[in-house]
C-alpha cells in the first residue's frame, strides 16, 4: 500500500508530473481504484443484493416476475399491430411489445440510478464518516446492483424473442458492447448526482421532478425516427436515445446500429463517465465533512 | 511542491503544522453560491478545528493524546486515518491503519456476525480469502461462540463491541488508532484488549486517545496535550498528564468560584 502523503490539502503524487502523464493517471484512476478495492466492492455488492428483497417471501421471483408482467401487458395492449412505431413491419405479434420493452429496459436502468444516486452517500454516511471507506466506489457498486435487474429483463427479452420468432439475430452478440458503455454512462451519472446530493437534498427532488418528464423526451413508447429531422437531431442530445435505438437495432431488428449514432453515444458515455468521476473526486474531501 | 520524503525509514506517521478548517454555511443557498461563484468570493465561515499540530511517530512508538472535548483530537485522528483531509500542513502515513474509532460502524443489524465480519474486514482492507481464514480466530477472540451465525440484532451491546474489536485485532495493522473504545465491555474483556494492545506495541505503532490518564501513562511512552487545536504540552506521559489534570482541576475551581459569585 503506498503511503498517504498530503501537503496543504493536496495529495502528493510521485512520478511523472507532465501533462500527458497526469491525464493518463486521471483516466486510469477509476479502474485502478476499482481493481484495488475489488474484494470490498464484492462484499458490499453481495450485501446490497441480499438486502433488496429482505423480508420478502418470494425474493428473486419479483425480479423476474415484474418485467415479465410488463412484457405480457404490452403484448396484450399492442396485440396485432402491423407496423412498429418506426414504420417497420412487425414480423410477429410480440414485436411491438419487444420494441417498447427494449426502450423500457434502458430507461428503467437509468431511472433506478437517477432516483437512488442523490441519497446514495447519505445511505452510507456511517461508512464514509467513520471508516476509511472509498466513497468513490459506492456509485460503482450501486450501478452494478442495478445491472443485475437490467440483465434479468434483457434475458427475458431475448427468451421471448426466441420463443416467438424461433431464432435470435446474430447481432445480439453485440449486447455486451452496448452494455458496457451504458454502464459507464450510468456510473458517471451516479458519481455526479451522488456528489451533488451529498451537499444538497434538492438534487433528489430535482431528479424526482425531471425523470418522469424525461420519459417523454426519450423514445420509449414512440420512435424518434418518424419525427421531423430537426426534432430527431435534438432527441440525440438525450444520451438514452442512442442507447435505446442501438438495443432495438441489435435485438429486435437484427441489423448493425448506425455508425454515427454508435460513435456519438460512445462519446457521450465516455464524457459522462470521466466528467462524473472528475466532479466526484473534486468534492470528495468536502463530502465526508458535510454528510 | 516536491518535498523530500521522510529521512528516517522508521517514521510511520509524520504530521507537520497540520491544520483543518471545516466550512460552515449559514444556509444551503450559500453552499450553492460557493460552488458556482467560489473563485470570486467566500460564502462560508471557516471553523479551524485543528490549528497547528506537529509530531513524528516511529515504528514501535506509542503516543497518547489528551485533551478536552472539542479540542481537535477526533479531527486529528480522522486525518491520520485518511477519512478527512487536512487543509494546511503535511501529513505522511506509511502502513496499514486500523482505526478503532467507531466500533461496529459498518455493522448491519440484519446480517449475521459472519457476514458482518466479511464486510468489516473488507472495509479495513483485507482480502476475502484472508478474512475467511481468520473467521474462526475472530469469533474465538470475541468469545461469541455459535452466535457468529445469528443476526447482529440478537447480540448484546457487549458482544457487538467485542466482535468489532476482534476484527480490528485480526487485520494485522501496522498502526493502531484507539479512541476510547473501552468505555463498553466487561472487565475481563477490557483486560484482554489491554493485554493485546501491550503485545501489539512491540512491533506496531499506537495512537491512543483517552480521558483516563492512568491508561495513557500505562500504554504510552509519549503524550501530547491538545488544546484549542494546538499542542499545549508534550513529552513524558506522566508529566503531561500531571499538567493536564492540574489545568482541569484549576478550571473546575474557577467555575465553582464564578458560579458562587453569581
HADDOCK unambig.tbl for C-alpha pairs under 7 A between the chains (distance, minus, plus):
assign (segid A and resid 3 and name CA) (segid B and resid 92 and name CA) 6.82 0.50 0.50
assign (segid A and resid 3 and name CA) (segid B and resid 93 and name CA) 5.50 0.50 0.50
assign (segid A and resid 3 and name CA) (segid B and resid 94 and name CA) 4.32 0.50 0.50
assign (segid A and resid 3 and name CA) (segid B and resid 95 and name CA) 6.57 0.50 0.50
assign (segid A and resid 4 and name CA) (segid B and resid 92 and name CA) 5.53 0.50 0.50
assign (segid A and resid 4 and name CA) (segid B and resid 93 and name CA) 4.98 0.50 0.50
assign (segid A and resid 4 and name CA) (segid B and resid 94 and name CA) 6.37 0.50 0.50
assign (segid A and resid 5 and name CA) (segid B and resid 91 and name CA) 5.48 0.50 0.50
assign (segid A and resid 5 and name CA) (segid B and resid 92 and name CA) 4.42 0.50 0.50
assign (segid A and resid 5 and name CA) (segid B and resid 93 and name CA) 6.49 0.50 0.50
assign (segid A and resid 6 and name CA) (segid B and resid 90 and name CA) 5.68 0.50 0.50
assign (segid A and resid 6 and name CA) (segid B and resid 91 and name CA) 5.07 0.50 0.50
assign (segid A and resid 6 and name CA) (segid B and resid 92 and name CA) 6.58 0.50 0.50
assign (segid A and resid 7 and name CA) (segid B and resid 88 and name CA) 6.85 0.50 0.50
assign (segid A and resid 7 and name CA) (segid B and resid 89 and name CA) 5.60 0.50 0.50
assign (segid A and resid 7 and name CA) (segid B and resid 90 and name CA) 4.32 0.50 0.50
assign (segid A and resid 7 and name CA) (segid B and resid 91 and name CA) 6.35 0.50 0.50
assign (segid A and resid 8 and name CA) (segid B and resid 86 and name CA) 6.88 0.50 0.50
assign (segid A and resid 8 and name CA) (segid B and resid 87 and name CA) 5.56 0.50 0.50
assign (segid A and resid 8 and name CA) (segid B and resid 88 and name CA) 3.95 0.50 0.50
assign (segid A and resid 8 and name CA) (segid B and resid 89 and name CA) 4.93 0.50 0.50
assign (segid A and resid 8 and name CA) (segid B and resid 90 and name CA) 6.28 0.50 0.50
assign (segid A and resid 9 and name CA) (segid B and resid 85 and name CA) 6.16 0.50 0.50
assign (segid A and resid 9 and name CA) (segid B and resid 86 and name CA) 5.40 0.50 0.50
assign (segid A and resid 9 and name CA) (segid B and resid 87 and name CA) 4.73 0.50 0.50
assign (segid A and resid 9 and name CA) (segid B and resid 88 and name CA) 5.87 0.50 0.50
assign (segid A and resid 39 and name CA) (segid B and resid 122 and name CA) 6.51 0.50 0.50
assign (segid A and resid 39 and name CA) (segid B and resid 127 and name CA) 5.91 0.50 0.50
assign (segid A and resid 39 and name CA) (segid B and resid 128 and name CA) 6.09 0.50 0.50
assign (segid A and resid 40 and name CA) (segid B and resid 122 and name CA) 4.85 0.50 0.50
assign (segid A and resid 40 and name CA) (segid B and resid 123 and name CA) 6.21 0.50 0.50
assign (segid A and resid 43 and name CA) (segid B and resid 118 and name CA) 6.92 0.50 0.50
assign (segid A and resid 43 and name CA) (segid B and resid 119 and name CA) 5.70 0.50 0.50
assign (segid A and resid 44 and name CA) (segid B and resid 119 and name CA) 6.67 0.50 0.50
assign (segid A and resid 126 and name CA) (segid B and resid 105 and name CA) 6.15 0.50 0.50
assign (segid A and resid 127 and name CA) (segid B and resid 105 and name CA) 6.66 0.50 0.50
assign (segid A and resid 127 and name CA) (segid B and resid 106 and name CA) 6.04 0.50 0.50
assign (segid A and resid 129 and name CA) (segid B and resid 83 and name CA) 6.63 0.50 0.50
assign (segid A and resid 130 and name CA) (segid B and resid 101 and name CA) 6.97 0.50 0.50
assign (segid A and resid 130 and name CA) (segid B and resid 102 and name CA) 6.20 0.50 0.50
assign (segid A and resid 130 and name CA) (segid B and resid 105 and name CA) 6.74 0.50 0.50
assign (segid A and resid 131 and name CA) (segid B and resid 83 and name CA) 6.60 0.50 0.50
assign (segid A and resid 132 and name CA) (segid B and resid 81 and name CA) 6.60 0.50 0.50
assign (segid A and resid 132 and name CA) (segid B and resid 82 and name CA) 6.30 0.50 0.50
assign (segid A and resid 132 and name CA) (segid B and resid 83 and name CA) 5.40 0.50 0.50
assign (segid A and resid 133 and name CA) (segid B and resid 123 and name CA) 6.24 0.50 0.50
assign (segid A and resid 200 and name CA) (segid B and resid 28 and name CA) 6.85 0.50 0.50
assign (segid A and resid 285 and name CA) (segid B and resid 84 and name CA) 6.23 0.50 0.50
assign (segid A and resid 285 and name CA) (segid B and resid 85 and name CA) 6.11 0.50 0.50
assign (segid A and resid 288 and name CA) (segid B and resid 84 and name CA) 6.34 0.50 0.50
